Amino acid sequence: MIVLLSITTLTLSVVLFLQHPKFGKHASGARLEGIKQSPHFKEGKFQNLSYTPDLAEGASYYRVMKEFFFNKSSRNVPATVLPSQKTDLLNLPQDQDVLVWFGHSSYFIQLDGKRILVDPIFSGSASPVKFTTPSFKGSDVYTVDDIPDIDYLLISHDHWDHLDYETVLKLKPKVIKVITGLGTGAHLEYWGYAPDRIIEKDWNEEVPLEDGFMVYTTPGRHFSGRGLKRNQSLWTSFVLKTPSMKIFIGGDSGYDTHFKTIGDTYGPFDLAILECGQYNAYWKYIHMMPEEVVQAAQDLGSTKLFPVHWAKFSLALHAWDEPIIRVTAEAQRRQMPLLHPMIGEAVPLKETKSFTRWWEKVASMPSKLVTEPGPLTMAD
């Protein structure tokens, strides 16, 4: 009876926890009927263009969990506070064309008179259980109060490290339009965003905007989901076309041929912003290795590369600074100009700027972890 009571109590606790508004809502009604018309929605869920297993061949959830719980290193987290700058976004002249990175995949773009915000997360955590994924010390120099009114909020997908419940709630009075993939609008509408402020699109669709701005929603190779059921909303990348520039906004993605297709269709690009971090050979199909990030930028035909998805959370097994070390080396080898600002540093979008290797100044400790595991076998 005690065991049965304990199991029942635990089950009820989980069920009640999953009812919290932060988990959002799945699409229903007219929104769901629209999703069912998508050629990428099959067998009750969204599908990637290429076959994309959750884990690489030979990997197992048991081995991944064992690595996470027993082989993580002190180098997964910076040994000291990260350096940063703080640009005054509220008083930034609107004719100034800049990009400001907030760490991970969150950044602010002011370009040709419009203000754009991508995947903002200012809550200090990337999980429904806050203590499991706290942000690095020094990476939270901005809050929602520091953000001006936003013309376009771009949400690439509904994972916790890209769609942050606390942040989007607080941003609601400041956002004019949200642009995202099919299904994600169900979360936002549930959280109080008016339907006429939400633009949901399938891959390879266009969003005409004001003053010569255009957004194209393009594919990624990833997955979605905030709770127990995956792939009920669409993960997407974006092509941002303004009167003077063309920028690729990557969202999470494994490497695949879609980068070359996007480059051929919409490129070349002045800048490619691509995810570079939280990778591992175990899940190589849904997150790129740093060397693949550079290849993707070249496939896109981009003049410059800005690697993001690092320096805020530890969501993988690699050292916190390994993504920037590896992508910097590969970019140099392939002669790809790289942007690597500090968190909060203003990056001029139409001028050339030199950046320091600020991560080298962060105190470090020896790492025991090898992030490129050897050949996997089913026995593992």
C-alpha positions as CSV (number, residue, x, y, z in Angstrom):
1,M,0.0,0.0,0.0
2,I,2.8,2.4,0.8
3,V,4.5,1.7,-2.6
4,L,1.2,2.1,-4.4
5,L,0.4,5.3,-2.6
6,S,3.9,6.7,-3.4
7,I,3.6,5.9,-7.1
8,T,0.1,7.4,-7.2
9,T,1.3,10.6,-5.4
10,L,4.3,10.9,-7.8
11,T,2.1,10.4,-10.9
12,L,-0.4,13.0,-9.7
13,S,2.4,15.4,-9.0
14,V,3.8,15.0,-12.5
15,V,0.3,15.4,-14.1
16,L,-0.3,18.5,-12.1
17,F,3.1,19.9,-12.9
18,L,2.5,19.4,-16.6
19,Q,-0.7,21.5,-16.3
20,H,1.4,24.7,-15.6
21,P,0.8,27.4,-18.2
22,K,4.5,27.4,-19.0
23,F,4.1,24.1,-20.9
24,G,1.9,25.9,-23.4
25,K,-0.8,24.4,-25.5
26,H,-0.9,22.1,-28.6
27,A,-2.7,23.5,-31.6
28,S,-6.5,22.8,-31.9
29,G,-9.4,23.8,-34.0
30,A,-8.7,25.9,-37.2
31,R,-5.0,26.1,-36.3
32,L,-4.7,22.3,-36.1
33,E,-6.6,21.9,-39.4
34,G,-4.2,24.2,-41.1
35,I,-1.3,22.2,-39.7
36,K,-2.7,19.0,-41.2
37,Q,-2.5,20.6,-44.6
38,S,1.3,21.0,-44.4
39,P,3.3,18.6,-46.5
40,H,5.7,18.3,-43.6
41,F,3.1,17.1,-41.1
42,K,2.8,13.3,-41.5
43,E,1.5,10.6,-39.2
44,G,0.4,13.1,-36.6
45,K,3.7,15.1,-36.3
46,F,6.0,17.3,-38.2
47,Q,8.9,15.6,-40.1
48,N,12.3,16.7,-41.2
49,L,13.2,16.8,-44.9
50,S,15.7,14.0,-44.4
51,Y,15.5,11.0,-42.1
52,T,16.6,12.3,-38.7
53,P,16.9,9.9,-35.7
54,D,17.0,11.3,-32.2
55,L,20.4,9.6,-31.6
56,A,23.2,8.6,-33.8
57,E,23.6,5.0,-34.9
58,G,24.7,2.8,-32.0
59,A,23.9,5.4,-29.3
60,S,21.4,4.7,-26.6
61,Y,19.5,6.8,-24.1
62,Y,21.2,4.8,-21.3
63,R,24.7,5.7,-22.5
64,V,23.7,9.4,-22.9
65,M,22.2,9.6,-19.5
66,K,25.2,7.8,-17.9
67,E,27.5,10.4,-19.6
68,F,25.4,13.3,-18.3
69,F,25.2,12.1,-14.7
70,F,28.6,10.6,-14.2
71,N,31.1,12.1,-16.8
72,K,30.3,15.8,-16.8
73,S,33.3,17.9,-16.1
74,S,33.9,21.1,-14.2
75,R,34.8,22.7,-17.6
76,N,31.2,22.5,-18.7
77,V,30.6,25.7,-16.8
78,P,33.0,28.8,-16.7
79,A,35.2,28.9,-13.6
80,T,34.5,32.6,-13.2
81,V,32.0,35.3,-14.1
82,L,31.8,35.9,-17.9
83,P,32.9,39.3,-19.1
84,S,30.2,41.4,-20.8
85,Q,29.2,44.9,-22.0
86,K,25.9,46.5,-21.7
87,T,24.6,48.5,-24.6
88,D,21.8,51.0,-23.8
89,L,19.2,49.6,-26.2
90,L,16.5,51.9,-24.9
91,N,18.4,55.0,-26.0
92,L,20.0,53.6,-29.1
93,P,19.6,55.9,-32.1
94,Q,17.2,54.2,-34.5
95,D,19.4,55.0,-37.5
96,Q,22.2,52.9,-36.0
97,D,22.4,49.4,-37.5
98,V,23.6,47.0,-34.9
99,L,23.4,43.5,-33.5
100,V,23.6,42.8,-29.7
101,W,23.9,39.2,-28.5
102,F,22.5,38.2,-25.1
103,G,24.2,34.8,-25.0
104,H,23.0,31.4,-26.3
105,S,20.6,32.0,-29.2
106,S,19.1,35.3,-28.1
107,Y,19.9,38.5,-29.9
108,F,18.6,42.0,-30.8
109,I,18.9,43.4,-34.3
110,Q,18.3,47.0,-35.2
111,L,18.5,47.5,-38.9
112,D,17.1,50.0,-41.4
113,G,14.8,51.5,-38.7
114,K,13.3,48.3,-37.5
115,R,13.9,46.4,-34.2
116,I,14.0,42.6,-34.3
117,L,14.4,40.2,-31.3
118,V,15.2,36.5,-31.8
119,D,14.5,33.7,-29.3
120,P,14.9,35.9,-26.1
121,I,15.5,34.2,-22.8
122,F,16.0,36.4,-19.7
123,S,14.7,34.1,-17.0
124,G,18.0,32.7,-15.9
125,S,17.1,29.1,-16.8
126,A,16.4,26.9,-19.9
127,S,14.2,24.3,-18.3
128,P,10.8,24.0,-16.6
129,V,12.8,23.0,-13.5
130,K,15.0,26.1,-13.0
131,F,17.8,24.6,-10.9
132,T,18.7,22.0,-13.6
133,T,19.9,24.5,-16.3
134,P,20.9,27.8,-14.7
135,S,22.5,30.4,-16.9
136,F,26.3,31.1,-16.5
137,K,27.3,33.8,-14.1
138,G,27.7,37.1,-16.0
139,S,25.5,36.0,-18.9
140,D,22.3,37.7,-17.5
141,V,23.3,41.4,-17.8
142,Y,20.0,42.2,-19.6
143,T,16.4,41.9,-18.5
144,V,13.1,42.5,-20.4
145,D,13.2,46.1,-18.9
146,D,16.3,46.8,-21.0
147,I,14.5,45.9,-24.2
148,P,12.8,48.6,-26.3
149,D,9.6,48.2,-28.3
150,I,10.0,45.4,-30.8
151,D,8.7,45.4,-34.4
152,Y,9.3,41.7,-35.0
153,L,9.8,38.9,-32.5
154,L,11.1,35.8,-34.2
155,I,10.7,32.4,-32.5
156,S,12.5,29.6,-34.2
157,H,10.8,26.8,-32.2
158,D,9.3,26.0,-28.9
159,H,12.1,24.4,-26.9
160,W,12.7,25.9,-23.5
161,D,16.1,27.5,-24.5
162,H,14.4,29.3,-27.4
163,L,10.8,30.0,-26.3
164,D,11.0,31.2,-22.7
165,Y,7.6,31.5,-20.9
166,E,8.6,34.2,-18.4
167,T,10.4,36.3,-21.0
168,V,7.6,36.3,-23.6
169,L,5.0,37.1,-21.0
170,K,6.9,40.2,-19.9
171,L,7.6,41.2,-23.5
172,K,4.0,41.1,-24.5
173,P,3.3,44.9,-24.2
174,K,6.4,45.6,-26.3
175,V,5.9,43.3,-29.3
176,I,4.1,44.4,-32.4
177,K,4.3,41.1,-34.4
178,V,5.5,37.6,-33.7
179,I,6.8,35.5,-36.6
180,T,7.2,31.7,-36.0
181,G,6.6,28.2,-37.4
182,L,3.2,26.5,-37.6
183,G,1.8,25.5,-34.2
184,T,4.0,27.7,-32.0
185,G,1.3,30.3,-32.0
186,A,-0.9,28.1,-29.9
187,H,1.5,28.6,-27.0
188,L,1.6,32.4,-27.5
189,E,-2.1,32.7,-27.8
190,Y,-2.6,30.7,-24.7
191,W,-0.2,33.1,-22.9
192,G,-2.3,36.1,-24.0
193,Y,-0.9,37.2,-27.4
194,A,-3.7,38.4,-29.7
195,P,-4.1,36.1,-32.7
196,D,-3.7,39.1,-35.1
197,R,-0.2,39.7,-33.7
198,I,1.0,36.1,-34.5
199,I,2.2,35.1,-38.0
200,E,2.7,31.3,-38.3
201,K,4.2,29.9,-41.4
202,D,5.3,26.6,-43.0
203,W,8.7,26.2,-44.5
204,N,9.4,28.1,-47.7
205,E,6.7,30.7,-47.2
206,E,7.1,34.5,-47.3
207,V,6.0,37.2,-44.8
208,P,5.8,40.6,-46.5
209,L,6.4,43.3,-43.9
210,E,6.5,47.1,-43.8
211,D,9.0,49.4,-45.3
212,G,10.7,47.0,-47.7
213,F,11.2,44.2,-45.1
214,M,10.5,40.6,-45.9
215,V,10.9,37.3,-43.9
216,Y,11.1,33.9,-45.5
217,T,10.5,30.9,-43.3
218,T,13.0,28.2,-44.2
219,P,13.7,24.6,-43.1
220,G,15.9,23.3,-40.3
221,R,16.8,19.8,-39.2
222,H,15.7,19.5,-35.6
223,F,12.6,18.8,-33.5
224,S,10.1,20.5,-31.2
225,G,8.2,20.0,-28.0
226,R,7.9,21.4,-24.5
227,G,6.2,18.4,-22.8
228,L,5.8,14.7,-23.4
229,K,4.7,14.9,-27.1
230,R,7.2,15.9,-29.7
231,N,6.9,17.6,-33.1
232,Q,3.5,19.2,-32.8
233,S,4.9,22.5,-33.9
234,L,7.3,23.4,-36.6
235,W,11.0,24.3,-36.1
236,T,12.2,26.9,-38.6
237,S,15.0,29.1,-39.8
238,F,14.5,32.6,-41.2
239,V,15.7,34.6,-44.1
240,L,15.5,38.3,-43.1
241,K,15.6,40.7,-46.1
242,T,15.7,44.4,-45.4
243,P,16.2,47.3,-47.8
244,S,20.0,47.1,-47.3
245,M,20.9,43.6,-46.1
246,K,20.1,39.9,-46.2
247,I,20.6,37.9,-43.0
248,F,20.1,34.2,-42.4
249,I,18.8,33.3,-38.9
250,G,19.5,29.6,-38.3
251,G,17.6,28.3,-35.4
252,D,18.6,24.9,-34.1
253,S,19.6,22.5,-36.9
254,G,21.8,19.5,-37.7
255,Y,23.8,19.7,-40.9
256,D,22.1,18.8,-44.2
257,T,21.6,19.8,-47.8
258,H,18.9,22.4,-46.9
259,F,21.6,25.0,-46.2
260,K,22.8,24.7,-49.8
261,T,19.2,24.9,-51.1
262,I,18.5,28.0,-49.0
263,G,21.7,29.6,-50.2
264,D,20.8,28.9,-53.9
265,T,17.3,30.1,-53.4
266,Y,17.6,33.1,-51.2
267,G,21.3,33.9,-51.0
268,P,24.0,35.1,-51.0
269,F,23.8,36.5,-47.4
270,D,25.6,39.4,-45.7
271,L,25.6,37.5,-42.4
272,A,24.7,33.9,-41.3
273,I,23.8,33.5,-37.7
274,L,24.1,29.8,-36.9
275,E,23.9,27.6,-33.8
276,C,27.2,26.3,-32.6
277,G,27.0,24.6,-29.3
278,Q,25.2,22.0,-27.2
279,Y,26.4,19.4,-29.8
280,N,27.7,15.8,-29.4
281,A,28.3,13.0,-31.8
282,Y,25.5,11.1,-30.0
283,W,22.9,13.6,-31.4
284,K,24.8,14.8,-34.5
285,Y,21.7,14.8,-36.7
286,I,20.0,17.6,-34.7
287,H,22.9,19.9,-33.8
288,M,25.9,20.7,-35.9
289,M,29.5,20.2,-35.0
290,P,31.5,23.5,-35.1
291,E,33.3,22.5,-38.3
292,E,29.9,21.8,-39.9
293,V,28.7,25.3,-38.9
294,V,31.4,26.9,-41.1
295,Q,30.5,24.5,-43.9
296,A,26.9,25.6,-43.6
297,A,27.8,29.3,-43.8
298,Q,29.7,28.6,-47.0
299,D,26.7,26.6,-48.3
300,L,24.5,29.6,-47.7
301,G,26.9,31.8,-49.5
302,S,27.4,34.1,-46.5
303,T,30.0,36.8,-46.3
304,K,30.3,36.5,-42.5
305,L,29.4,34.0,-39.8
306,F,28.1,34.7,-36.3
307,P,28.1,31.5,-34.2
308,V,25.5,31.4,-31.3
309,H,24.0,28.8,-29.0
310,W,26.8,28.9,-26.5
311,A,28.1,30.9,-23.5
312,K,24.9,30.8,-21.4
313,F,23.8,27.3,-20.6
314,S,25.4,23.9,-20.3
315,L,23.0,21.6,-22.3
316,A,25.7,19.2,-23.6
317,L,28.9,17.4,-22.5
318,H,31.5,19.7,-24.1
319,A,33.5,22.4,-22.3
320,W,31.7,25.7,-22.2
321,D,34.2,27.4,-24.5
322,E,34.9,24.5,-26.9
323,P,32.3,25.6,-29.5
324,I,34.0,29.0,-30.0
325,I,37.5,27.5,-30.0
326,R,36.7,24.9,-32.6
327,V,34.6,27.2,-34.9
328,T,37.2,29.9,-34.7
329,A,39.9,27.5,-35.8
330,E,37.8,26.1,-38.7
331,A,36.7,29.6,-39.8
332,Q,40.3,30.7,-39.9
333,R,41.3,27.5,-41.9
334,R,38.5,28.2,-44.4
335,Q,39.0,32.0,-44.4
336,M,35.4,32.7,-43.2
337,P,35.2,36.0,-41.4
338,L,33.8,35.4,-37.9
339,L,31.9,37.6,-35.5
340,H,32.5,36.7,-31.8
341,P,31.4,39.6,-29.6
342,M,31.1,39.5,-25.9
343,I,27.6,39.3,-24.5
344,G,26.0,42.8,-24.8
345,E,28.6,44.2,-27.1
346,A,27.2,46.3,-29.9
347,V,28.2,44.9,-33.3
348,P,27.9,47.3,-36.3
349,L,26.2,45.5,-39.1
350,K,27.5,47.7,-42.0
351,E,31.1,48.2,-40.8
352,T,34.0,45.9,-40.1
353,K,34.9,45.5,-36.4
354,S,37.7,43.6,-34.7
355,F,36.8,41.4,-31.7
356,T,38.9,40.1,-28.8
357,R,39.2,36.5,-27.9
358,W,37.5,37.3,-24.7
359,W,36.8,33.7,-23.7
360,E,40.6,33.1,-23.4
361,K,40.7,35.5,-20.5
362,V,38.1,33.6,-18.5
363,A,39.8,31.5,-15.8
364,S,39.7,27.8,-16.8
365,M,40.4,24.4,-15.4
366,P,41.7,21.3,-17.1
367,S,39.0,19.2,-18.7
368,K,38.8,15.5,-18.5
369,L,36.0,15.2,-21.0
370,V,36.4,14.2,-24.6
371,T,33.4,15.4,-26.6
372,E,34.0,13.4,-29.7
373,P,33.3,9.8,-28.5
374,G,34.8,6.9,-30.3
375,P,32.9,4.4,-32.4
376,L,29.6,3.4,-30.9
377,T,28.3,-0.1,-30.7
378,M,24.9,-1.4,-29.9
379,A,26.3,-3.0,-26.8
380,D,26.9,0.5,-25.5
